[in-house]
Amino acid sequence: MASSSAVSDVVVPVPPFQYLHVLDRNTNITRLVTGPLTFIRKDHESIVQMPAKMVTVTAKEYCIILNPVKRDGEGKVITESGQVVLDYGEEEYRFAQPPFPLYPGEQLQGEVTPLKILPPNEALLLRAIVAFTDDNGNARIPGEQWLFEGPGVYKPRKEVTVLSQRSAEMILPNSALLIEALMNFTDRSGRKRVCGERWLVKEAGSYMVGAYEKCVETYHAYNLDEKVRWWNLLLDLLLSDSCSDAFCFTENL
């Protein structure tokens, strides 16, 4: 925090990649001054922000700006009577770019933060806060959930919240996952599922449980003699209203 004597200095050097804020007491407008230069304060001016370093964001980082300035279609800052116009209450996520200053009224929330890097077989469960169209052209609605799967670098945005991070389930030979649908949806194979429906995933390898799926249990195969096999089959038929075999033939009882 700059001292009162420093704020009242008439001549203030502003090094490269630093900035300050100056209040014009005649117009009550605060403007941005960027270095490198030597700033000479006039009698009707006050320095409300002594030279500070610009914000630097590398390719592996991001930051959040509160009350960001509004810009036109060409990216130019919008002003009214010489005062920058702020988007109060909003957040702006900024990624790799040349060092930039904060305009009067803008705030850096927290610190510059490393981006989330996801390895293979890892995913983030995301939920839309408001309606928007993502970078892939998908229209998202409030409350919708989906996965961002690795490997990749996740870039956060203000319209999305991260609910959790999950790892893929491993399916070994002669085993299967029992999956349950948490709501009506269409799975990754294009098949429609209803809430509460359960099915087996048998293909060996890694399986990422979907946004609207839950892994209930892992089944392991075991050898049956002919007598036990038919007894278990009869028991299954008696306990269910309908059944589907491995070839998708359904029998209604």
GIUR-V371019 format. One record per backbone hydrogen bond with DSSP energy under -1.0 kcal/mol. NH is the residue of the N-H (numbers start at 1). CO is the residue of the C=O. Records with the same first field share a line. If there is no record, write none. Layout:
NH=CO  CO
This chain:
7=3
8=4
9=6
12=39
14=37
18=15
19=52
20=33
21=49
22=31
23=46
24=29
25=44
28=24
31=22
33=20
35=18
37=14
39=12
41=10
45=42
46=23
48=21
49=21
52=19
54=17
55=100
61=58
62=113
63=94
65=92
66=107
67=90
70=85
72=76
75=72
78=70
80=83
83=80
85=78
87=68
88=86
90=87
92=65
94=63
97=57
100=55
106=103
107=66
109=64
113=62
115=60
118=152
122=119
123=166
124=148
125=164
126=146
127=161
128=144
129=159
132=140
134=138
137=134
140=132
143=128
144=141
146=126
148=124
150=122
152=118
154=116
160=157
161=127
163=125
164=125
166=123
168=121
169=207
171=205
175=172
176=219
177=201
178=217
179=199
180=214
181=197
182=212
185=193
187=191
190=187
193=185
196=181
197=194
199=179
201=177
205=171
207=169
213=210
214=180
216=178
219=176
221=174
229=225
230=226
231=227
232=228
233=229
234=230
235=231
236=232
237=233
238=234
239=235
243=251
245=249
248=245
251=243
253=241
